């Protein structure tokens, strides 16, 4: 009832906080963020075309690790990220549970795990059991058990060589989301993962149990009592193999490549911050990339849905999102400025270098000032290792004319330069060409 009263007239609350609140700051900062992306990726969408922001965000995220991440101070904003994540997960679970998987978890469509075990039974039956579980599509998982015993391949119907099953894991996820929506399941950052794998491997186990028993029942008992024990051994192997795979999927030390479903940005993200664990550079970058995706959803919630700006949960989310986004925007602006300044600074550095140490084997009048004309400046790279700028231009004296090309390398702090790969060639001016032709 309180929630209904709270949201009955949200426009009154919007009016009351128009001048000062973190929702307004977030909106302004979001527009600043998009403005920097438009400048960074002008070819994506022309200014005069109205379109969504996702077209800019995609290339930005692809290049984020190389272009921006190294400039960000994770220590300054990790607790802001923590608050965004914690309260974001809570409010999404409470109000928009259908988005919980998309916002906080990722599916590995390349998931594939294999387990094998040799066996030897009475009667001379021996070989190896091999179980392979892999993602077949965005909805289904397939699992196969093979038996290398020669008698198995000759005695068993071809439909059971190998034994294969399929499980709709998307239905399992939908069922868990429904449990969250119906308040039958309390979501924590670890509980959804645990529940998913419990249900998934139970479903695989049940399907295998049914198929293995069907294969066993297709063999006449008479004359095959010893051979039928192969199926009992297969059932035991199946249980061990699936338990091992399940444990692997739940192991926080294993990367996302070993899991079908994993938490974004990393397993137990909130717990790792609470415990003061030092994150790797790669994990920090994952945290920023998760934030950029989530904050885009936050933007959509603002622009396309009616939310109450005075709701405490939303206030915490917008406040902390603003602080993180502002740092990202500041570094975007820094990069844009460097992309404009470094080519000009590189030209000045190249001119100083040429004048200080003129290229050997060419005429360089000491009593005459060289005139430089740069017609091409290209930023080759700007990252944590420094910058490189390719220059092409002309150098003119009264009687001597040259074309030159060089690369200006900047150190990590962009405070020192070195000229590399410099080349200079003499150019005959038009008057000299005419005179040579007349002669």
LINKA-V14163 format. One record per helix or strand. SS is the DSSP state (A for helix, B for strand). FROM is the first residue (numbers start at 0). LEN is the number of residues. If there is no record, write none. Layout:
ss=(SS	SS)
from=(FROM	FROM)
len=(LEN	LEN)
//
This chain:
ss=(A	A	A	A	A	A	A	B	B	B	B	A	A	B	A	A	A	A	B	A	A	A	B	B	B	B	A)
from=(1	9	21	53	68	73	96	104	111	124	139	149	157	162	168	190	224	255	260	268	280	311	370	385	400	416	429)
len=(6	7	19	14	3	22	8	3	10	11	8	6	3	6	13	27	26	3	3	6	24	45	13	11	10	10	9)
//
